[in-house]
Amino acid sequence: MQAKDIMTTNVVSIGPAVGIRHAVAVMMQNNVSGLPVIDDEGRVCGLLTEGDLLLRREIRFAPRAARAPEIISEIDLERYISSNGWCVADVMSQDVIVASPDSEVSDIAESLQAHRIKRLPIVEDGRLVGIVSRRDILGLIIDAQTAPLPKGDESIRLAVRTRLRSDLGITPQKVQVTVKNGQVTLDGNVESELKQKAVRTLVESLGVGAYRDRLQIVSLPTCTARKQR
């Protein structure tokens, strides 16, 4: 699945010279929480989001206490500009992470998570062609097709054993899988309640009819250093 398969192409954008009040009105009228900022050549030069606007002076009813000139840093000056500037260029985030239409959705999802952002502009030849938001990606969960579970007890047993090894690194020597009339039973040892829960999650995700958990939690032995003589 690539960005071009799920991206919104009818993107509401704004210019850097537009006033902040107008930009906020556009966001509210279109029910969006962020706007790509496009320069005169049609290229993405920034992104204005709700988060960029939370420290605006219009929201703060009491003025901040004055600070001594010698302790005002560049960060303080940047915050002052974004809080008091009148146009989008003063407030927008300029370091915009973008992706191409051929970018994998899984990579975009990781970028959104890693950078704690809600949307990624999609650009082609430097120009905005779409946008992918968290909501666009979440829609894939609803539309996802569940892989059918193999029929027959032996086929189910092999499927569970294969996934235990590939997903959790659990070998048949540690956990034994038996299936009778579609009911999966697991026997063996795991190192923690968390791993036991992960095993249960794996089995349930396969869509088995019934599951009996007979796993035992066995702590790994700890090595103690021998006293020197």
N, C-alpha and C positions, 0 to 999 in steps of 0.2 A: 504494500500500500504506500503510495507516494502523496506528497503534498497536493499535487494537482487533482487528486481523486477526492479530496475532502475540503479543499480551501474554499473560502467565500470569495467570489470574484467581484461582486458588487460592493466594493469597499468604500466606506465613507472616509474621506481624508480632508486635510486642511492645510493651509499655507502657513509658513513661519511668521508672516507679518500680520496675521489675523489677531484681533484682540482676544484676551483671555475670556471675557464675558461671553463673547460670541461663540468661542470654542466650546465653552461649557454648555451653552444652549444647544449647540449641534449635537454634543454627546447625549444630552438628556432627550432631545427630540427623536434621536435615532436609537435610543436605548442601548448605547454602547459604552464601554468603560475605558476605551482608548482610541486614539486617532493617529494614524500614520501622518507624518508631516512631509509634504511634497514640495520641492523647490520649483522654480520656474521651468526647469528642464524635465520635470516629471520624475525626478529621482528622490528616493527616500533620504531625508536629511535629519529626521528625528522621529520621536514618538511621544505623544502627549497622553498621559494616563491619569486616572483618578488619583493614584498615589502621588503624582507630581503636584497635585493641587491641594493636598491635605494641610499644608502649612501656610496657606495663603493668608495675607494680612486681613482679608475680608472676614475670615473665620475667627481670627484672634481678636477678641473684644478689648483686651487690655494690651497696651504696648509692652514690648519686652524691656527689661531693665537695661539702661545704658551700660556699655562695657568700655573699659579703658582702651584707648587706641593701641597701646602696645601689646594687648593680648587678643586683638582681632586678627584671626587667621584668614587664609584664602578660602577655607571651607565656610567660615562665617560670611564672607563676602558673597560666595556662590549662593548660600542659603538666602541671603538678603535679596539678591537679584531675583531668584525664583519665587520668593514670597511677595515681592513688590513690583516686579516687572509687569508691563501692561500687555505685552504681546506673547504669542506662542513661543517664539524663538528664545525668550528669556526663561521659560519654564520647562520646555521639553527636554527629554533625555536625548542626548546626541549620539551616545554610543549604542547604536541600534544593532541588535543581533538579527540577521535575516537568513532566509533559506531560499533555495531554488525550487521550481515546480517539481523537479525530479528527486528532491530530498525525501528520504524514507520517513514515514510518520513516526516510527519508533525513535529515530534520532531527534526529531523535533520535540517529541514528548520528553526525552531526556534533557534537552536544552531548556525547556520550560521549567522542569523540575529543578535543575541545577542552578539556574539563574533566578528562580523564584519570580518568573514573569508569567503573564496570562495569555500573551499572543505573540506571534512571529510573522512579520511581513514576508511575503513571498515575492521575490524580485527576479526579473529576467532581463539581461542586458542592462542592469542598473535601474530598471523601471518597475514600479509596483504593478503586479498582476493579480494579487490576491492576499489573503491573510488567513492564518490558521490559529484558532483559539483553543483554549482548553476544552470548551464545549464541543467544538468540532471533533476533537479526539475522543471525548467521552461518548459521542454518538456511536463510535465503533463498538463499544461494549454491548450496546443494545442490538446492533445489527450482526454481531459475531455469530457465526454458525458453529454449533457444537459438534465436534467430531463424533460420529456414531461409535458406540462401543461394540467390539467384535462379538459375534454370537457364538455360543458354546462355552462351556466351563473352561476348557483348556485354552481357548483363544483369549478369554478374559484373564486367566492366570498369567499368560505370557505378556499380555499388555501391561498388567500391573507391575510385574517383575521388571519389565523393560523401563517403565517410567520411574520406578524406585531407584534404579541404577543411574539413569540419565539425569534425572532432576535432583536427586538427593544423595547420590553416591552410596546408596544402600545395596549391598550385594545379597544374593540368595542365602549366603552363609549366615548373615546377620538376621535376616527376616525371611521367614518362609510364608509363601502365599498358597493358600488352598481355596478352591472354588467349588461349591456344590449347589446345583440348581440356581445359579446366578448369584449366590451369596458369597462374598469375599471374606475370608478369615485370615488375619495376619498373626503369626506367632514369632517370637524372637525378642531381641533386646535392643533398646535404643538408649542413648546417653542422657537424654533430658526430656522433660515434658514438652519443651518447644519442638524437639524433633518428632515426638509422638504426634503433636498437633499438625506438624507439616505433613506427616504421613497421612493422617486423616484427611487433610485438605486435598492431597493428591488423589486419594481414592475417591473422594466425593466429587472431585472435578471431572472424573471419568464417567460419572453418571451411573454407577453401579446400583443394582436394585437394593441390596442390603449389605451391611458391613459389620463384622465382628472384630473388635480390637482386643487382642489378647497379648499385646506387647508389654514387656516388662522394662521398667526404667532401671538401668544399671549404671552407676557412676564409674567413670574410668579410674583405675588406680593411679594414685599420685606417687611420684618418685621422691624419696627423701634422701638427702645427701648423707653419706656415711661420715661419721666423725673420724678425723685424722688422728693417727696415733704417733 
